[in-house]
Amino acid sequence: MTSPNRLTLISFSHRNATLAERDALAMSAADIAALVPLCRQRWLSEAAVLSTCNRTEIYLYGPTPRTLWEELAPEVARLRGMELAALPAPMIAFDDAAARHAFRVAASLESLALGENQILAQVKDVHDQVLANPAKSPVLDRLFQFAIRVGKQVRTETALCEGAVSISSAAVDLASKIFGDFNQREIVLVGAGETAEAAAMHFEKSGGTRFVVLNRSEERGRLLADQFKGTYRPLEELEDAIVSAEVAVFATGSPDYLLTHAALKSVMKARKRRPLFLIDISNPRNVDPEVARFDSVFLYNIDDLEHVVAANLATRKDEIPAAEAIIEQMLDQWRAWQQSMAVTPTIASLARYFEDVCTQEIDRHNKRISEQERVMLEEFSRGLVKKLLHNPISYLRTSVANNTLRSEDLNLVLSLYNLQNNDENPDEP
């Protein structure tokens, strides 16, 4: 049995799927390009897919059968090369709940890392996906417009997305307070694993361009150096490398100190006491804590950075109510727009009826009027129709806004003029 048109969400995320399941469900552009038209053909639905490393979500608008997921699941499994039984149970939401979820996603309230910024760009990509589809999707178009507005408003009016919430980003934030930007500043990376790579990525986003990688394994060290257009040096050249650097990040598995107080003493003399920012995110520590006794050395280890991250996370959590208030305000606007769609076909039919009557009357006298007179009459009739329809259209729209419009009112208008309300994809009123 098919129900009336409704907004439907089918969601897989860290809340209901394991990492392995999320990886398996992540859809490529080709998968999405195959699934969207299938949804339109099978269920006459507008469709869009949001697929990131942490979530795969299918948004639909149209007549939704009760067995939608049971019918759609085999297609999703086929596209992803999965066994049907391997699909986790999705979170399914409808109408306001589905719209609220989309807004929460754009605001990053549903993200694994609360307040992360990448998700808003990914929501914009979904909106672009909707706009690029030759088949019109006016409801999903408007849904993602609202979602993007929520995401922007939350980021400008709250502190939900402010402050570093990862060890690497916290280190970069602290370093930027000392050096400002990192353009043309030399950054030494001691280690070539995932932690060092994450730190390099954050420095690069903050303007860092000059990287020197030191590592015991030359192969891995050169790979990381090449990734960030930097240079490689053997670990034995650590002290020489630090002489010309402003920042040094230590991220190795070494059980011993790689930088001692005695070694740094000669380095600081060669540096002429220029400030040096040391980030030790190794466990066990790679930098002797005694080096912090130098006046121009700023040393931060994992414990220091975790305190920064914890404080920033607490601040972000405090901003959740403000973000949710923005979402509820936007949800009110979404409801109002959806309600206005109910009268759009009636308004369009009314306008078309009056315009057709005017055109027919002008055509009846076409042989007795000049082209110039016809143009004047058409302009006059358009103005007349606009004035005649102003009050009934205002009444319909006001009734929708006040939630007082009755179906009998619409039926009366249609009956009075013997109109048919057949618009399948009404435009915005």
C-alpha positions in Angstrom: 0.0 0.0 0.0 1.4 3.4 -1.0 1.0 6.4 1.4 0.8 10.1 0.3 4.0 12.0 -0.5 6.3 12.3 2.4 10.0 12.9 3.2 11.8 9.7 4.1 15.3 9.2 5.5 17.2 5.9 5.6 20.4 6.4 7.6 23.5 4.4 8.5 26.0 6.1 10.7 28.3 5.5 13.8 25.1 5.3 15.8 23.8 2.1 14.2 26.6 0.6 12.1 30.1 -0.6 12.8 33.1 1.0 11.2 33.4 -2.1 8.9 29.7 -1.8 7.9 30.0 1.9 7.3 33.1 1.3 5.0 31.2 -1.3 3.1 28.1 0.9 2.7 30.1 4.0 1.5 28.8 4.9 -2.0 30.8 6.1 -4.9 29.6 8.7 -7.3 28.7 5.8 -9.7 26.7 4.1 -7.1 24.7 7.3 -6.4 24.2 7.9 -10.1 22.7 4.4 -10.3 20.5 4.6 -7.2 18.9 8.0 -7.6 17.1 7.3 -11.0 16.2 3.8 -9.7 14.3 5.4 -6.8 12.5 7.8 -9.2 11.5 5.0 -11.5 10.4 2.5 -8.8 8.8 4.7 -6.3 8.3 8.0 -8.2 10.5 9.6 -5.6 12.9 12.5 -5.5 16.1 11.0 -4.2 19.6 12.1 -3.0 22.4 10.3 -1.2 24.8 11.7 1.4 27.8 9.3 1.7 30.9 10.1 3.8 33.4 8.0 5.7 31.1 8.0 8.7 27.6 7.9 7.2 25.5 6.8 4.3 22.1 8.4 4.1 19.3 8.1 1.5 16.8 11.0 1.3 13.5 10.4 -0.6 10.4 12.4 -1.2 7.4 10.8 -2.8 4.7 8.2 -2.2 6.4 5.8 0.3 5.3 2.2 0.6 5.5 0.6 4.0 7.9 -1.9 2.6 10.2 0.7 1.1 13.4 -0.5 2.9 12.6 -4.1 2.2 12.4 -3.3 -1.5 15.4 -0.9 -1.5 17.7 -3.1 0.6 18.5 -5.6 -2.2 19.4 -2.7 -4.6 21.8 -1.2 -2.0 23.4 -4.6 -1.3 23.8 -5.2 -5.0 25.4 -1.8 -5.7 27.9 -2.3 -2.8 28.6 -5.9 -3.5 27.3 -7.0 -0.1 25.2 -9.9 1.0 21.7 -8.8 1.9 22.0 -10.4 5.4 25.2 -8.3 6.0 23.3 -5.0 5.8 22.8 -3.4 9.3 19.4 -2.2 10.3 19.0 1.4 9.2 17.6 4.3 11.2 14.4 5.3 9.3 12.7 8.7 9.8 9.8 10.5 8.2 8.7 14.1 7.5 9.7 16.5 10.4 12.0 13.9 12.0 13.8 13.4 8.7 14.2 17.1 8.1 15.4 17.7 11.7 18.0 15.0 11.2 19.2 16.6 8.0 19.6 19.9 9.8 21.4 18.2 12.7 23.8 16.6 10.3 24.6 20.0 8.6 25.1 21.5 12.0 27.5 18.7 12.9 25.5 17.6 15.9 25.3 14.1 14.5 29.0 13.9 13.6 31.4 11.5 15.3 33.5 14.6 16.2 31.1 17.1 17.5 31.4 20.4 15.7 33.5 19.2 12.8 33.4 21.5 9.7 33.8 19.0 6.8 30.2 17.8 7.0 28.8 21.1 5.8 30.8 21.0 2.6 29.5 17.4 2.1 25.9 18.5 2.5 26.6 21.2 -0.1 27.8 18.5 -2.4 24.5 16.6 -1.9 22.6 19.8 -2.8 24.8 20.1 -6.0 23.9 16.5 -6.7 20.2 17.4 -6.5 20.6 20.4 -8.8 22.6 18.5 -11.3 20.0 15.9 -11.8 17.9 16.5 -14.9 14.8 15.3 -13.1 13.5 18.1 -10.9 13.6 17.5 -7.1 12.0 20.7 -5.7 11.4 19.3 -2.2 14.9 17.9 -1.7 16.4 21.1 -3.3 14.6 23.1 -0.6 15.4 20.7 2.2 19.2 21.0 1.5 18.9 24.7 1.1 17.5 24.9 4.6 20.1 22.4 5.9 23.0 24.5 4.5 21.4 27.7 6.1 21.3 25.8 9.4 25.0 24.8 9.1 26.1 28.3 8.3 24.0 29.9 11.0 25.2 27.4 13.7 28.8 28.2 12.7 28.4 32.0 12.8 26.1 32.4 15.8 27.5 29.7 18.1 30.9 28.4 19.2 29.9 24.7 18.4 32.6 24.4 15.8 35.3 26.4 17.5 38.4 25.1 19.2 40.6 22.1 18.4 39.2 18.7 19.4 42.0 16.5 18.2 45.5 16.2 19.6 47.1 17.3 16.3 44.8 20.3 15.7 45.2 21.4 19.3 49.0 21.4 18.8 48.6 23.6 15.7 46.2 26.0 17.5 48.8 26.5 20.3 51.6 27.0 17.8 49.6 29.6 15.9 49.3 31.6 19.1 53.0 32.0 19.1 53.9 32.3 15.4 50.6 33.5 13.8 50.7 31.8 10.5 53.1 29.1 9.3 53.8 30.5 5.8 57.6 30.1 5.2 58.1 28.7 8.7 60.1 25.4 8.8 58.2 22.5 10.4 60.2 19.4 11.4 58.3 16.1 11.7 60.0 13.5 13.7 58.3 10.2 12.7 56.4 9.2 9.6 53.3 7.4 11.0 49.6 8.4 11.0 50.1 10.8 13.9 52.9 12.7 12.2 50.8 12.8 9.0 47.7 14.1 10.8 49.9 16.9 12.3 51.3 17.8 8.9 47.8 18.0 7.5 46.7 20.5 10.2 49.8 22.6 9.7 49.3 22.6 5.9 45.7 23.8 6.4 47.1 26.6 8.5 49.5 27.7 5.8 52.5 25.5 6.4 54.5 24.7 3.3 58.1 23.9 4.5 58.3 20.4 6.0 61.3 18.4 7.0 60.7 14.7 7.8 63.1 12.7 9.9 62.6 9.0 10.4 64.5 5.8 11.0 63.0 4.2 7.9 64.1 6.2 4.9 61.4 4.8 2.7 58.5 5.8 5.0 60.1 9.1 5.7 60.5 10.0 2.0 56.9 9.0 1.4 55.6 11.4 4.0 58.0 14.1 2.8 56.9 13.7 -0.8 53.2 13.9 0.3 53.7 17.4 1.7 56.3 18.5 -0.8 59.0 18.5 1.9 62.5 17.1 2.3 63.7 14.0 4.1 66.7 13.8 6.5 68.0 10.9 8.6 67.0 10.8 12.2 70.7 11.2 13.2 70.5 14.8 11.8 67.7 15.8 14.3 69.7 18.5 16.1 70.9 20.1 12.9 67.3 20.1 11.5 66.0 21.8 14.6 68.5 24.7 14.3 66.6 26.2 11.4 63.1 25.2 12.4 60.3 27.0 14.2 58.3 24.0 15.1 59.2 20.3 15.7 56.6 17.6 16.1 57.7 14.3 17.8 55.6 11.3 17.0 57.6 8.1 17.1 57.5 4.8 19.0 61.0 5.3 20.5 61.3 4.2 24.1 64.0 6.8 24.8 64.3 10.6 24.6 65.3 11.7 21.2 65.9 15.3 22.4 67.6 15.9 25.7 68.3 19.1 27.7 72.0 18.8 27.0 71.5 18.3 23.2 69.1 21.3 23.0 71.4 23.6 24.8 73.8 23.7 21.9 70.9 23.9 19.4 69.5 27.0 21.2 72.9 28.6 21.1 73.1 28.1 17.4 69.5 29.4 17.0 70.4 32.6 18.9 67.5 32.0 21.3 64.8 32.2 18.6 61.5 30.7 19.9 61.1 27.0 19.3 57.8 25.2 19.6 58.1 21.5 20.5 55.2 19.2 20.3 55.7 15.7 21.9 52.7 13.5 21.0 54.7 10.3 21.5 54.0 7.7 24.1 56.4 7.2 25.8 57.7 10.8 25.5 60.4 11.6 23.0 61.4 14.9 24.5 63.1 15.4 27.9 60.7 17.5 30.0 63.7 19.4 31.2 64.0 21.3 27.9 61.0 23.4 28.9 63.4 25.3 31.3 64.8 27.2 28.3 63.0 30.6 28.2 62.4 30.5 24.5 61.3 26.9 24.3 57.6 26.0 24.3 57.0 22.3 25.0 53.7 20.6 25.0 53.1 16.9 25.4 50.0 14.6 25.1 48.7 15.5 28.6 48.9 19.2 27.9 47.1 18.8 24.6 44.5 16.5 26.0 43.6 19.2 28.6 43.1 21.7 25.7 41.0 19.2 23.8 38.8 18.4 26.8 38.2 22.1 27.5 37.3 22.7 23.9 34.9 19.7 23.8 33.2 21.0 27.0 32.8 24.4 25.3 31.3 22.8 22.2 28.9 20.7 24.3 27.7 23.9 26.1 26.7 25.2 22.6 24.4 22.3 21.7 21.2 24.0 23.1 21.9 27.1 21.0 22.5 25.0 17.9 19.3 23.0 18.5 17.3 26.2 18.9 18.5 27.3 15.5 17.4 24.0 14.1 13.9 24.2 15.6 13.5 27.7 14.1 14.5 26.5 10.7 12.2 23.5 11.1 9.3 25.9 11.6 10.3 27.6 8.3 10.5 24.2 6.6 7.0 23.3 7.9 5.6 26.6 6.6 7.2 26.0 3.2 5.8 22.5 3.0 2.3 23.8 4.0 2.5 26.4 1.3 3.1 23.7 -1.3 -0.5 22.5 -0.6 -1.9 25.7 -2.1 0.6 26.2 -4.8 -1.2 24.1 -7.4 -4.5 25.8 -6.7 -2.9 29.2 -7.1 -1.2 28.1 -10.3 -4.5 26.8 -11.6 -6.4 30.0 -10.7 -3.8 32.2 -12.4 -3.8 29.9 -15.5 -7.6 30.0 -15.7 -7.8 33.8 -15.6 -5.0 34.2 -18.0 -6.6 31.8 -20.5 -9.9 33.7 -20.3 -8.2 37.0 -21.0 -6.2 35.4 -23.9 -9.4 33.9 -25.4 -11.2 37.3 -25.3 -8.3 39.1 -26.9 -8.0 36.4 -29.6 -11.8 36.9 -30.3 -11.1 40.5 -31.3 -7.7 39.8 -32.9 -8.8 40.8 -36.5 -10.1 44.1 -35.3 -7.1 45.3 -33.4 -3.6 46.2 -34.4 -0.5 44.5 -33.0 0.3 47.5 -30.8 -3.3 47.4 -29.4 -2.9 43.7 -28.7 0.3 44.3 -26.8 -1.5 47.0 -24.7 -4.5 44.7 -24.0 -2.2 41.8 -22.9 -0.4 44.1 -20.6 -3.7 45.5 -19.3 -5.1 42.0 -18.8 -2.0 40.8 -16.8 -2.4 43.7 -14.4 -6.2 43.1 -14.1 -5.6 39.4 -13.3 -3.0 40.2 -10.7 -5.4 42.6 -9.0 -8.4 40.2 -9.2 -6.4 37.4 -7.7 -4.6 39.3 -5.0 -7.2 38.9 -2.3 -8.0 35.2 -2.9 -4.3 34.3 -3.1 -3.4 36.3 0.0 -6.3 34.5 1.8 -4.9 31.1 0.8 -1.4 31.9 1.8 -2.4 33.5 5.1 -4.6 30.6 6.0 -1.6 28.3 5.3 0.7 30.4 7.5 -1.9 30.5 10.3 -2.6 26.8 9.9 -6.3 27.5 9.4 -6.7 26.4 5.8 -9.4 23.7 5.4 -9.5 21.2 2.5 -13.0 22.4 1.9 -11.7 25.9 1.1 -9.4 24.5 -1.6 -12.1 22.3 -3.0 -14.5 25.3 -3.2 -12.1 27.4 -5.2 -11.5 24.5 -7.6 -15.2 23.8 -8.0 -16.2 27.5 -8.5 -14.0 27.7 -11.6 -14.2 24.0 -12.6 -10.4 23.7 -12.2 -8.2 20.6 -12.1 -5.3 20.6 -9.6 -2.9 18.4 -11.6 0.5 20.0 -10.9 2.9 17.2 -10.0 5.9 19.3 -9.3 4.8 22.7 -8.2 7.4 25.4 -8.0 8.0 27.5 -5.0 5.0 29.8 -4.3 
